[in-house]
Amino acid sequence: MPIIKRRNILTLLPLAAVGLGLAACADNPKNAKGGASGSGAAQEITVTLTDDSCKLSSASFPSGVVTFTITNSGTAPNEFEILTEDKLQIVSEQENIGPGTTTKLTTSLKEGTYYAACKPNMVGELKGVTELKITKGAAVDVSADEAKARETAVTNYTAYVRDQAGQLLTATQGFVTAYTSGDTATAKSLYPLARQYYERIEPTAESFGIKEAGDLDAALDIRIQDLAADAGKAVTDKDVLAKWTGWHRIEADLWAQDSSSPFKFADDASRKKVADQLNADTKSLYDLVYGNITGSGGKKFELGLEDVAKGASSLLEEVASRKIVGEEETFSHTDLYDFQANVEGAKVAYGNVEELMKKKDAKLAEKITTQFAAVEKLIAAHASGKASNGQPTYADYSTIAAVQKDAGETPDKNAYTDVQRKFSDAVNALSESLSKVTGTVL
């Protein structure tokens, strides 16, 4: 099986048709012990992950909102996934669960058969695959106004995703033209700007694939560190490098200091091959979100409320867990561009469910607004100017933070700079608040 970064592709809480005086119904969860939890409450399931197993406190429970409390008792970072019955599509997931840590994942499951599994190091084969039987839960009323608000949130966010995918396609083509023509300076300047369109919709882009969920993301955005970890080889291994495609493969070639570096392409033909593939894969993403082609399982692109709510938290989780140490842009150190795009994307996703949040938990909604402002202020402090497209440019992240360089050793938290520590604290606080949004609005 190829290395695939699977991502959640479905949202299973349906949007009801709205009519004057009518109410929609959603499954009402019960707790894992069988007692009623009441409208809007989530049942809880505990999950223990190791390097080769995934154990749940219950493998059968009623449909509705469920919170998985996940502990990683293994030695490697891990990922917890809920998959559809055919195991080709991810319903929901929690990435980058560090050894010895506990986190929560809230999602909504309809009646049916699913599978739970883990994926150490976030790549490779699934481990501890466990069948889940979701029985029919009770129903709770959803008002016509709320159903309409849910529908509007999904419609608006879908339009945003398509807009960003369209701009990504154009920006990628411009970047590739500069890169393949040998205009290194222009290619370097366009690299972080073009990638921002992807970074704003990354969780959604990760959710869909052509043959399997996540195969486009793996082609476009996989890091050499993940490929090497899955293969059990060094990041400079020739076989590992031969499988590497996408943005970061080109990043490594552009920023490698030494012409003899293993990250440099041997010739222009090799550069053109990967660049052409980047254009083609980006076009596939564009065609998928616009409905021009179908994805894995013959399904068309379709978002749901959970995708909107989870999208906001996923963007910040990624920053908090890996990007804060410079793993994403390990060669170019253009991480601040990614931070800004992730925050912008999260803010748009959250903005589409903000009115629902205000009605259900006004205090949390106010807190999230304040935390967004705090993170934005920290990023803005390191803007260095304006790009030709009017977007801010940013300082080299390695000048203000302890970072991973050339896919090497990841710095320990004790090595963080003061600026980096402030980023980490602010992003973690916002990420924690956004993680509660899905369970609140579903």
C-alpha positions as CSV (number, residue, x, y, z in Angstrom):
1,M,0.0,0.0,0.0
2,P,1.4,3.4,-0.9
3,I,2.2,6.0,1.8
4,I,-0.9,8.0,2.1
5,K,-1.8,10.8,4.5
6,R,-5.4,10.0,5.0
7,R,-7.7,12.8,6.1
8,N,-11.3,13.1,7.3
9,I,-13.6,13.3,4.2
10,L,-17.1,13.0,5.6
11,T,-19.2,15.0,7.9
12,L,-22.0,12.8,9.2
13,L,-24.4,15.2,10.9
14,P,-26.9,16.0,8.1
15,L,-28.3,19.4,7.4
16,A,-32.1,19.2,7.4
17,A,-34.3,20.9,4.9
18,V,-35.6,24.2,6.3
19,G,-39.3,25.3,6.2
20,L,-41.3,27.8,8.1
21,G,-42.4,26.4,11.4
22,L,-40.5,23.1,10.8
23,A,-37.7,21.6,13.0
24,A,-34.9,19.3,12.0
25,C,-33.8,16.2,13.9
26,A,-30.4,15.0,14.8
27,D,-29.3,11.9,16.6
28,N,-29.2,12.3,20.3
29,P,-26.1,10.8,22.0
30,K,-26.1,8.7,25.1
31,N,-23.1,8.2,27.3
32,A,-21.0,5.0,26.9
33,K,-22.6,3.5,30.0
34,G,-26.0,3.7,28.3
35,G,-27.5,6.7,30.2
36,A,-29.1,9.6,28.4
37,S,-26.8,12.5,28.2
38,G,-29.3,15.1,27.0
39,S,-29.5,17.4,24.1
40,G,-26.1,18.6,22.8
41,A,-24.0,16.5,25.3
42,A,-21.4,14.1,23.9
43,Q,-20.8,10.6,25.0
44,E,-17.3,9.8,25.9
45,I,-15.0,6.9,24.8
46,T,-11.5,6.4,26.0
47,V,-8.8,5.3,23.6
48,T,-5.3,4.0,24.3
49,L,-2.7,4.1,21.5
50,T,0.6,2.3,21.4
51,D,3.0,1.8,18.5
52,D,1.1,-1.2,17.2
53,S,-2.4,-1.1,18.8
54,C,-5.5,1.0,19.3
55,K,-7.8,0.0,22.2
56,L,-11.2,1.6,22.8
57,S,-13.3,1.4,26.0
58,S,-16.3,0.5,23.8
59,A,-16.6,-0.6,20.2
60,S,-20.4,-0.1,20.1
61,F,-22.4,2.9,21.1
62,P,-25.4,5.0,20.0
63,S,-25.2,7.5,17.1
64,G,-24.7,11.2,17.7
65,V,-21.9,13.4,19.1
66,V,-19.1,11.5,20.7
67,T,-15.8,12.6,22.3
68,F,-12.8,10.3,22.2
69,T,-10.3,10.9,24.9
70,I,-7.1,9.6,23.4
71,T,-3.9,8.7,25.3
72,N,-0.7,7.8,23.4
73,S,1.2,5.3,25.5
74,G,3.6,4.5,22.7
75,T,7.1,5.8,21.8
76,A,6.2,7.7,18.6
77,P,3.8,10.5,17.6
78,N,0.6,8.9,16.6
79,E,-2.7,9.6,14.7
80,F,-6.1,8.3,15.7
81,E,-8.6,7.8,12.8
82,I,-12.3,6.9,12.4
83,L,-12.8,5.4,9.0
84,T,-15.9,4.4,6.9
85,E,-16.8,0.8,6.5
86,D,-14.7,0.4,3.3
87,K,-11.7,2.0,5.1
88,L,-11.1,4.3,2.2
89,Q,-12.4,7.5,3.7
90,I,-11.8,9.2,7.0
91,V,-14.7,10.4,9.1
92,S,-12.6,12.2,11.7
93,E,-9.1,12.1,13.0
94,Q,-6.7,13.5,15.5
95,E,-3.1,14.0,14.4
96,N,0.3,14.5,16.1
97,I,-0.6,13.0,19.4
98,G,2.8,13.0,21.2
99,P,4.1,10.1,23.3
100,G,2.7,10.3,26.9
101,T,0.1,12.9,26.0
102,T,-3.7,12.9,26.1
103,T,-6.1,14.8,23.8
104,K,-9.7,14.8,22.8
105,L,-11.5,14.4,19.5
106,T,-15.2,15.3,19.2
107,T,-17.1,14.2,16.1
108,S,-20.6,13.0,15.1
109,L,-21.4,9.5,13.9
110,K,-24.5,8.2,12.2
111,E,-25.8,4.7,12.6
112,G,-23.6,2.2,10.8
113,T,-20.3,0.3,10.7
114,Y,-17.0,2.2,11.0
115,Y,-13.4,1.3,11.9
116,A,-11.0,2.9,14.4
117,A,-7.2,2.7,13.9
118,C,-4.0,4.5,14.7
119,K,-1.1,5.4,12.4
120,P,2.3,5.9,14.2
121,N,4.3,8.8,12.7
122,M,1.2,9.8,10.7
123,V,2.2,7.7,7.6
124,G,2.2,4.1,6.5
125,E,-0.1,1.2,7.4
126,L,-2.9,1.4,9.9
127,K,-2.4,-0.3,13.2
128,G,-4.9,-1.7,15.7
129,V,-7.8,-1.6,13.3
130,T,-11.0,-2.1,15.3
131,E,-14.6,-2.4,14.0
132,L,-17.1,0.0,15.5
133,K,-20.8,-0.7,15.5
134,I,-22.9,2.5,15.9
135,T,-26.5,1.8,16.9
136,K,-29.4,4.2,16.3
137,G,-29.6,6.9,19.0
138,A,-32.6,9.0,20.1
139,A,-33.4,12.2,18.2
140,V,-33.2,15.8,19.3
141,D,-34.9,18.8,17.8
142,V,-32.9,21.4,15.8
143,S,-34.8,24.6,15.2
144,A,-35.5,25.8,11.7
145,D,-33.3,28.9,12.4
146,E,-30.4,26.7,13.5
147,A,-30.8,24.4,10.6
148,K,-30.6,27.4,8.3
149,A,-27.6,28.8,10.0
150,R,-25.8,25.4,9.6
151,E,-26.7,25.3,5.9
152,T,-25.4,28.8,5.4
153,A,-22.1,28.1,7.2
154,V,-21.5,25.1,4.9
155,T,-22.4,27.0,1.8
156,N,-20.2,30.0,2.6
157,Y,-17.2,27.9,3.6
158,T,-17.5,25.7,0.5
159,A,-17.4,28.9,-1.6
160,Y,-14.2,30.0,0.3
161,V,-12.5,26.7,-0.3
162,R,-13.2,26.8,-4.0
163,D,-12.0,30.4,-4.2
164,Q,-8.7,29.5,-2.5
165,A,-8.2,26.4,-4.7
166,G,-8.7,28.6,-7.8
167,Q,-6.1,31.1,-6.6
168,L,-3.8,28.3,-5.6
169,L,-3.9,26.9,-9.1
170,T,-3.0,30.3,-10.7
171,A,-0.3,31.0,-8.1
172,T,1.3,27.6,-8.5
173,Q,1.5,27.9,-12.2
174,G,3.3,31.2,-11.8
175,F,5.7,29.7,-9.3
176,V,6.4,26.7,-11.5
177,T,7.1,29.0,-14.5
178,A,9.7,30.9,-12.5
179,Y,11.3,27.7,-11.1
180,T,11.6,25.8,-14.3
181,S,13.0,28.8,-16.2
182,G,15.8,29.1,-13.7
183,D,14.7,32.3,-12.1
184,T,15.6,31.2,-8.6
185,A,15.1,34.6,-7.0
186,T,11.6,35.0,-8.3
187,A,10.7,31.4,-7.5
188,K,11.9,31.8,-3.9
189,S,9.8,34.9,-3.5
190,L,6.7,33.3,-4.9
191,Y,7.1,30.0,-3.0
192,P,5.6,31.1,0.4
193,L,3.0,33.4,-1.2
194,A,1.6,30.6,-3.4
195,R,1.6,28.1,-0.6
196,Q,-0.6,30.4,1.5
197,Y,-3.6,29.6,-0.6
198,Y,-3.1,25.9,0.3
199,E,-2.3,26.5,3.9
200,R,-5.6,28.4,4.4
201,I,-7.7,25.3,3.4
202,E,-5.2,22.6,4.3
203,P,-7.6,20.4,6.4
204,T,-10.1,20.4,3.6
205,A,-7.4,19.8,1.0
206,E,-6.2,16.9,3.1
207,S,-9.7,15.4,3.3
208,F,-10.1,14.3,-0.2
209,G,-8.3,12.2,-2.7
210,I,-8.5,10.6,-6.2
211,K,-7.8,7.0,-5.4
212,E,-7.7,7.2,-1.6
213,A,-8.5,9.9,0.9
214,G,-5.4,12.1,1.3
215,D,-3.5,11.0,-1.7
216,L,-3.5,14.5,-3.2
217,D,-2.2,16.0,0.1
218,A,0.6,13.3,0.1
219,A,1.6,14.3,-3.4
220,L,1.4,18.0,-2.8
221,D,2.6,18.6,0.8
222,I,4.3,15.6,2.4
223,R,7.6,16.2,4.3
224,I,10.7,14.2,3.7
225,Q,10.8,13.6,7.5
226,D,7.6,11.7,7.3
227,L,8.6,9.6,4.3
228,A,11.9,8.8,5.9
229,A,10.3,7.8,9.3
230,D,7.9,5.5,7.5
231,A,10.7,3.8,5.5
232,G,13.0,3.6,8.6
233,K,15.7,5.3,6.6
234,A,17.6,8.6,6.6
235,V,16.1,11.7,5.0
236,T,19.0,11.7,2.5
237,D,18.4,8.1,1.4
238,K,18.2,7.9,-2.4
239,D,15.1,5.7,-2.5
240,V,13.3,7.9,-0.1
241,L,14.2,11.0,-2.1
242,A,13.0,9.3,-5.3
243,K,9.5,9.0,-3.9
244,W,9.3,12.6,-2.8
245,T,7.1,15.0,-4.7
246,G,5.3,18.3,-4.2
247,W,6.0,21.7,-2.7
248,H,8.6,20.6,-0.2
249,R,10.6,18.6,-2.7
250,I,11.0,21.8,-4.8
251,E,11.7,23.8,-1.6
252,A,14.6,21.6,-0.7
253,D,16.1,22.0,-4.2
254,L,15.7,25.8,-4.1
255,W,17.2,26.4,-0.7
256,A,19.9,23.7,-0.6
257,Q,23.1,25.6,-0.1
258,D,25.6,23.2,-1.6
259,S,25.3,22.1,-5.2
260,S,26.4,18.6,-4.1
261,S,23.6,18.4,-1.5
262,P,21.5,15.2,-1.8
263,F,18.4,17.5,-1.8
264,K,19.5,19.1,-5.1
265,F,18.1,17.7,-8.3
266,A,20.7,16.2,-10.6
267,D,19.4,18.1,-13.7
268,D,16.7,20.3,-15.2
269,A,14.7,17.4,-16.5
270,S,14.3,16.1,-12.9
271,R,13.2,19.6,-11.8
272,K,10.7,19.9,-14.6
273,K,9.2,16.4,-13.9
274,V,8.4,17.3,-10.2
275,A,7.3,20.8,-11.1
276,D,4.9,19.5,-13.8
277,Q,3.5,17.0,-11.3
278,L,2.9,19.8,-8.8
279,N,0.9,21.7,-11.4
280,A,-1.1,18.5,-12.3
281,D,-1.8,17.6,-8.7
282,T,-2.9,21.1,-8.0
283,K,-5.2,21.0,-11.0
284,S,-6.7,17.8,-9.7
285,L,-7.4,19.4,-6.3
286,Y,-9.1,22.3,-8.1
287,D,-11.2,20.0,-10.3
288,L,-12.2,18.0,-7.2
289,V,-13.5,20.9,-5.2
290,Y,-15.3,22.3,-8.1
291,G,-17.0,19.0,-8.9
292,N,-15.3,18.5,-12.3
293,I,-14.1,15.1,-11.2
294,T,-15.1,12.6,-8.5
295,G,-12.8,11.5,-5.6
296,S,-12.1,8.2,-3.9
297,G,-15.1,5.9,-3.8
298,G,-16.7,7.8,-6.7
299,K,-17.8,10.6,-4.4
300,K,-18.1,14.2,-5.3
301,F,-16.7,17.0,-3.1
302,E,-19.1,17.9,-0.4
303,L,-18.5,19.6,3.0
304,G,-20.6,19.4,6.1
305,L,-20.8,21.4,9.3
306,E,-18.2,19.3,11.0
307,D,-15.7,20.0,8.3
308,V,-16.2,23.7,8.9
309,A,-15.9,23.5,12.7
310,K,-13.1,21.0,12.7
311,G,-11.3,22.9,10.0
312,A,-10.7,25.8,12.3
313,S,-9.2,23.7,15.1
314,S,-7.1,21.5,12.7
315,L,-5.3,24.5,11.3
316,L,-4.1,25.6,14.7
317,E,-3.3,22.1,16.0
318,E,-0.9,21.7,13.1
319,V,0.9,25.0,14.0
320,A,1.0,24.1,17.7
321,S,2.3,20.5,17.2
322,R,4.8,20.7,14.4
323,K,5.1,24.1,12.7
324,I,6.2,25.9,15.8
325,V,9.6,24.2,15.6
326,G,10.0,24.8,11.9
327,E,9.4,21.3,10.6
328,E,7.1,22.4,7.8
329,E,9.5,24.8,6.0
330,T,12.7,23.1,7.2
331,F,14.8,24.4,4.2
332,S,13.3,27.8,3.5
333,H,12.2,28.9,7.0
334,T,9.2,30.6,5.5
335,D,7.1,29.3,8.4
336,L,5.6,32.7,9.4
337,Y,3.8,32.9,6.0
338,D,2.3,29.5,6.9
339,F,1.4,30.7,10.4
340,Q,-0.4,33.7,9.0
341,A,-2.3,31.6,6.3
342,N,-3.3,29.0,8.9
343,V,-4.7,31.7,11.2
344,E,-6.5,33.3,8.3
345,G,-8.0,30.0,7.2
346,A,-9.0,29.1,10.8
347,K,-10.6,32.5,11.3
348,V,-12.7,32.1,8.2
349,A,-13.8,28.6,9.1
350,Y,-14.6,29.7,12.6
351,G,-16.4,32.8,11.4
352,N,-18.9,30.7,9.5
353,V,-20.0,29.0,12.8
354,E,-19.4,32.0,15.1
355,E,-23.1,32.9,15.3
356,L,-23.9,29.3,16.3
357,M,-21.2,29.5,18.9
358,K,-22.5,32.8,20.3
359,K,-25.9,31.2,20.9
360,K,-24.5,28.1,22.4
361,D,-21.5,29.4,24.4
362,A,-21.1,33.1,24.3
363,K,-18.3,33.2,26.8
364,L,-16.2,30.7,24.7
365,A,-17.0,32.7,21.6
366,E,-15.7,35.9,23.2
367,K,-12.6,34.1,24.4
368,I,-11.8,32.8,20.9
369,T,-12.1,36.3,19.4
370,T,-9.6,37.6,21.9
371,Q,-7.2,34.8,21.3
372,F,-7.3,35.2,17.6
373,A,-6.4,38.9,18.0
374,A,-3.4,37.9,20.3
375,V,-2.0,35.4,17.8
376,E,-2.5,37.9,14.9
377,K,-0.6,40.6,16.8
378,L,2.4,38.3,17.4
379,I,2.6,37.4,13.8
380,A,2.2,41.0,12.6
381,A,5.2,42.1,14.7
382,H,7.5,40.1,12.4
383,A,6.2,41.4,9.1
384,S,9.0,42.7,7.0
385,G,7.2,44.5,4.1
386,K,4.7,43.9,1.3
387,A,4.8,41.5,-1.6
388,S,3.8,42.4,-5.1
389,N,0.3,40.9,-4.5
390,G,-0.2,43.2,-1.4
391,Q,0.3,40.4,1.1
392,P,2.7,40.9,4.0
393,T,6.2,39.4,3.8
394,Y,7.8,38.0,6.9
395,A,11.2,37.5,8.5
396,D,13.1,34.2,8.2
397,Y,11.7,32.1,11.0
398,S,15.1,30.8,11.9
399,T,16.2,34.3,12.9
400,I,13.6,34.5,15.7
401,A,13.2,30.8,16.7
402,A,15.0,27.6,17.4
403,V,14.1,25.5,14.3
404,Q,14.7,22.2,12.6
405,K,17.2,22.8,9.7
406,D,17.4,20.8,6.5
407,A,15.2,18.1,8.0
408,G,17.6,17.5,10.8
409,E,17.2,17.4,14.6
410,T,14.0,19.0,16.0
411,P,14.8,21.5,18.8
412,D,13.6,20.7,22.3
413,K,11.1,23.1,24.0
414,N,13.9,24.1,26.4
415,A,15.7,25.6,23.4
416,Y,12.8,27.9,22.4
417,T,13.5,31.6,22.1
418,D,11.3,34.1,24.0
419,V,9.5,34.9,20.8
420,Q,8.9,31.3,20.0
421,R,7.6,30.6,23.5
422,K,5.1,33.4,23.1
423,F,4.0,32.0,19.8
424,S,3.6,28.6,21.3
425,D,1.7,29.7,24.3
426,A,-0.7,31.9,22.2
427,V,-1.3,29.3,19.6
428,N,-1.8,26.5,22.1
429,A,-4.4,28.6,24.0
430,L,-6.3,29.3,20.8
431,S,-6.0,25.7,19.6
432,E,-7.4,24.5,22.9
433,S,-10.4,26.8,22.6
434,L,-11.1,25.9,19.0
435,S,-11.0,22.2,19.8
436,K,-14.2,22.8,21.7
437,V,-16.1,24.3,18.8
438,T,-17.0,21.0,17.1
439,G,-18.6,19.6,20.2
440,T,-20.4,22.9,20.8
441,V,-22.0,23.5,17.4
442,L,-22.9,19.9,16.4
